[in-house]
Each structure stands twice: as C-alpha cells, then as structure tokens.
Amino acid sequence: MARSIVSLILVLGSFIFLTSAHAMTIKLGVVTKPGSAQNIVAEKFKQTVEAETAGEITVKIFHSKSMGTETEILQQIQMNTLQMGIITAGVFDTFDPMVRVINYPFLFKDHAQADEILDGPLGQEILDNLATSGFKGLCFSENGFRNLTNNRHPVKTPADIKGLKVRVMASALHQKIWQALGANPTPMPWPIYTELEQGVIDGQENPLWVMEVYKLYEVQKYLTLTRHVYSPHIDVASLKWWQTLEPSTQNLLQRAMYEAAVFQRQDNRSKNSDRLKLLKEKGFFIEESPDYKGLRAAVADLKDAEIYRQPKVRALLTRMLQATR
Ligand code: EAX
C-alpha cells in the first residue's frame, strides 16, 4: 500500500514536472472588443495553437482595453510583459517610421494587391525591420480600407472636409493626411464612442466593421467611402521572448498566425456588402462615390513630407510606389 502510494506520487511528480517544463501561456493583447477584426485573428490563432499542442501552449487573450491602448500594448510587448499583439499598423509609426510606407494614402488599389505586396518581399522587409524596435513581425491581418464618417454634413469632395474635427490614431502620418485634406485632425486612442456622442469631435475614419461592431451609426450620420488608407494589423511578438523559443515552436506560432490572418482577411471582406446594407438601414447617409481624383490630389505631396525623409524610409516608399503603380 505504502509502496504504491510512493510510486503514485513519483509518477504524478514526474508528470507535473514534464508538463510544467513545456507548458506555456502566451499573453496576447488587442485593444478592441470581441467581434472586432483583431479579436477574430486572435481567437483563430488561439484555437489552432491550443489544438495543435493539445493544450501544452495556452493563449490568453486580453481585450477591450484591459491592457491599455494599442500604444501601451506595444510598449508591454517590447518589455515582454505581454508576448503578442494584433495591432493596427497606424500606431506603429511612432515605434518604427518604416511602417508609414504601408499606410501611405491610396497606396493599394484593391485587396488582391494589398495581399500580394504585404505577403511578399516588401511586406517582409517591413516585418523584419520591426526587430529594430523590439518586435518580431509575424504577418499582416486586416482592419481594412478606412472610410470617413462625420456628423456635420455629407462629404463628397475635399472642400466638404474643410474644418471638420476628425479623430485620428496616434500616427504622424494619419495626422498629415487629414491636415492635407483640410480637416482639423485630433489624435486619440481607441475607442471614441463617447467623444463622438458628446460632440468633442465631428468625425472619425475606420473600416466598415468598426461602424457596425462599435455601433457608430448611433452617434454618426454621414459615411463617405473614401478608402483613403488600407489599414493592416501587424501581428507581432516580443522579440525578447521570441528569441527564447525553440525553432519548432517558432514555426508553429508563425504558421498559426499566418493561417489566422488569411482566414480573418477573407472573413472581413466577405461581410462588407452586408455591412453597407446594415449601415444604411441604421440610418447612415452614405456617399459611395466621392471625388477620388480630388482626394488623391490633396494628398499627392505627402511622399515628400518630413515624415518620409529618413533615407531608408524614403527608399522603401519609392519602391513601394513603383510596385503598386
Ligand atoms: O480597430 O484606432 C483605430 O482607429 C483602429 O482602427 C481601431 O482600433 C479599430
């Protein structure tokens, strides 16, 4: 009896030792709430990783600002207090100015071109360069093409944008874009429902899913399909942490994240026409064909702006503009 208890304890002990030696919990941060584009990537990634490792690796998702703003999530990833994040590319531009290249206005003509470039060598250069600010760039998922909403009046031409107080992300580029379009851009972290409701700002710009998931139709009246920036997420890990992982684990996580990204891009795109219908039903006045020529002309000089002056950034922007022409 005593012997069998001892051997049971030994067996249990070695089992606990074995599992704890390999078991790992990855903390992953997103600023958005469940149902959002970022969360769909995170949940798919979690599913795959936990299924393929039979639970040896657990992914814990921190969402809805429980880890702070996107900028704060990135700072925690740099320090490895969070290991991963699905973060809107716009807010990277204070960490790594190279990212401004993919947020350039009217850069990609459609989703196919965005995928081709971002999954290709130019996208890889941007992911690799993130190592200089402490991130392992894994791949790109999507927020989507961004569109303007506001509460003042319908917007069709740049003249209609003049003087609108538009909330923008914490991004020098996004601020420049809206200055060039004649608005009064106001940087603020996400979410911004209350500020819209209280009229602190007249408008904001985001992909269609945001207007639906965050019920912006309750506090905004006019939607213009400006599609001014294709907004990816960059799916990142803490470089400090990544370097401690076995190559086999790195491969698994890299592949699982790419699969999640591809799944989410398709999921997001497949819902856009229904979203447009829903937003109309909810009372949005929608301008579907604004003066794209005028909008493009207003931002055409941005490539020469100070924010693209660093030689490395400038060189990549030139190549990117050629590749997407
Ligand atoms: O993903 O801050 C932003 O405008 C982002 O696009 C938002 O978090 C939704």
Boltz pocket constraint, residues with backbone or C-beta under 6 A from the ligand:
constraints:
  - pocket:
      binder: B
      contacts: [[A, 31], [A, 32], [A, 88], [A, 143], [A, 169], [A, 188], [A, 189], [A, 190], [A, 205], [A, 206], [A, 210]]
      max_distance: 6.0
